[in-house]
């Protein structure tokens, strides 16, 4: 697998994202700049055109009186005075034949213009002047030569008026419509310079904006994308190398942060799964070991114990030898108890059930540990229900349960004394929250029970889940009516969810049913010989139904509580105490006692729960059905 640093710089997602955003910014800012410059240019040219038109009207009105009186010198003076303005390139008056009769450039006077030239064509398209010409058609922009400054020319027709044909000079007949034109040309040098400056400023703005945009985007991409991705890649490589203790620190609150948090959860679950696999391997090895232990160790230990006990009786006259023999007898008996614990755990024998009195079984267990209670200065308080009915159970196994729990309570109380309280009572409970689903299958009879992931110490129900494009697994709580589900994907409660068998991918959704509480889809799981368990597949509510169990109504249980006021169990250990080989007693315990207890109670279709608080003691609650 390639490391993050081995990936080419040009192939990194952060760079690609930055380039993509920068190109988008270039296009947007470029289009904006183009239209902005065009708009500014059009506005400036329109303003120059308006100014030129006003100037043309001013010249026309200023020379009107002089033309009526045919005062040519006066007209020349006015035109020359106006033409001295640096912004004005030329002011000319042409007659209808195209002859220049007045001009700021005296060498042009008397010249004839070509009526078919582009500047004259609009008026003389049909070889006669138009009587009316729109203002926009009067304007032209041109250059005298390719390298010269642009000029804007505006033509203002001089129409024949009554005062013209009635004037003393009477130079124009009454039927003439247009007497000539006033042609004003304005230099666009300043305007072009301003347009160029605007273009340069706009270009600089675009470059600075794009550069700043790229830097800012690059910074945040590196912070929000590149850095989290680097951390995820690093974490993945660490896990690939077998480091299951590596966690992503401060994953954040966005989508990548959520991915980092999910990665951390995945590592924790992977570590737990690995631990469960190790434990499963231990249990398999223990089973094989126990079979050999029963024949290879138990018989020699019996011989050692027999002969050492016989020698102990004959060594009454030798105190030193008697002390040594007592050590041999004590350690041999301890070895036998260890072997017995291994056999009890590995054997998984079927209970031999009979009608038993729970109170009597508890008293038997108390009698066995009576001396330890006295040595530990422990006061045992019994709160028995004397009217407790008998239950169907294996007396020896149930006695073993009580014996283990009382011994644990004695150990927790220490050497300074304490109080152990044992109570029994008859209770009535609904099957919800009690009934354990131990077997369930898909329509093709594939088992859905998953022994690798446990909820509350019980093997979970593993289903494939598909929701909003995501696909993964969900582990359902195997206790009917409980909802401590674990979702292996980012899941938002919604009706668009599919639940399938993880083996054959067959749908477990009942298409003919709807959740009575939210109207969402319903999953349907078969329990061999016990009907079907149904539940809300959208998980918007906690609706669940098991007709086979619900039909039996509430059931009566005998509840046994064994409480001590000892040291208590740390919260982080509460979920581990029933696991094989887990012990808080160090070398004094094998870690099998509570595992055996769990197995016995589970084989009797009962439940066992524990509540504990550091410094205030521990309470084990056992519920056993009457039958």
Beta strands, then each sheet from edge to edge (+ up, - down):
strand 1: 88-95
strand 2: 100-103
strand 3: 139-142
strand 4: 151-159
strand 5: 178-187
strand 6: 354-356
strand 7: 378-383
strand 8: 391-393
strand 9: 418-429
strand 10: 449-455
strand 11: 458-467
strand 12: 470-476
strand 13: 486-487
strand 14: 497-500
strand 15: 509-510
strand 16: 522-526
strand 17: 532-536
strand 18: 544-546
strand 19: 555-564
strand 20: 607-613
strand 21: 617-625
sheet 1: 2+ 1- 5+ 4- 3+
sheet 2: 6+ 8-
sheet 3: 7+ 9+ 19- 21+ 20-
sheet 4: 10+ 11- 12+ 13-
sheet 5: 10+ 11- 14+
sheet 6: 15+ 16- 17+ 18-
end
